[in-house]
């Protein structure tokens, strides 16, 4: 392989890796937002998939508020790190 082909392959691999990591960050951010809003008793959703004792949770939950806030922040950090430009080490 020529040097030019190796650079193209390296570029496409880095692009795919950054895209996948950013996608995971977006999913985590959205889940964190949903968990926070459910924990704050702003969003009310019925259970979709239940294995035992399916009841709608009412009144909010500090645990899910905190979990949602942490997941949201981690998701934002993952997105930022994945989209950040990187200097080449050549």
C-alpha positions in Angstrom: 0.0 0.0 0.0 1.1 3.5 -0.7 1.5 6.1 2.0 -1.5 8.0 0.5 -3.8 4.9 0.8 -2.7 4.4 4.4 -3.5 8.0 5.3 -7.0 7.7 3.7 -7.6 4.4 5.6 -6.4 6.0 8.9 -8.6 9.0 8.3 -11.7 6.9 7.6 -11.1 4.7 10.7 -10.7 7.8 12.9 -13.9 9.3 11.4 -15.9 6.1 12.1 -14.5 5.9 15.6 -15.3 9.5 16.4 -18.8 9.0 14.9 -19.6 5.9 17.0 -18.3 7.6 20.2 -20.3 10.7 19.5 -23.4 8.6 18.9 -22.9 6.9 22.3 -22.5 10.3 23.9 -25.8 11.5 22.3 -27.7 8.4 23.5 -26.3 8.8 27.0 -27.2 12.5 27.0 -30.7 11.9 25.9 -31.2 9.1 28.5 -29.8 11.3 31.2 -32.2 14.1 30.3 -35.1 11.6 30.3 -34.1 10.1 33.7 -33.6 13.6 35.2 -37.0 14.8 34.0 -38.7 11.6 35.3 -36.9 11.9 38.6 -38.0 15.6 38.9 -41.6 14.4 38.3 -41.9 16.5 35.1 -42.3 13.6 32.6 -44.6 10.8 33.3 -44.3 7.6 31.2 -46.0 4.3 31.7 -43.8 1.2 32.0 -43.2 -0.4 28.6 -41.4 -3.6 29.4 -42.0 -5.1 32.8 -40.7 -8.3 34.5 -42.3 -7.9 37.9 -44.5 -5.6 39.9 -45.2 -3.0 37.1 -46.4 0.2 38.7 -46.2 3.8 37.6 -43.8 5.7 39.9 -45.3 8.9 41.2 -43.8 11.7 43.1 -40.4 11.9 41.6 -37.1 10.4 42.8 -33.9 12.1 43.9 -32.0 9.0 42.9 -33.1 9.3 39.2 -32.7 13.0 39.2 -29.0 12.6 40.3 -28.5 9.6 38.0 -29.9 11.6 35.1 -27.8 14.7 35.8 -24.6 12.6 36.0 -25.4 10.7 32.8 -26.2 13.9 31.0 -22.9 15.5 32.0 -20.9 12.4 31.1 -22.7 12.3 27.7 -21.8 15.9 27.0 -18.2 15.2 27.9 -18.1 12.2 25.7 -19.5 14.2 22.8 -17.0 17.0 23.3 -14.0 14.7 23.5 -15.1 12.7 20.4 -15.6 15.9 18.3 -12.5 17.7 19.5 -9.8 18.2 16.9 -6.6 16.3 17.4 -3.1 17.3 16.3 -1.4 14.6 14.3 1.6 12.9 15.8 3.5 12.4 12.6 
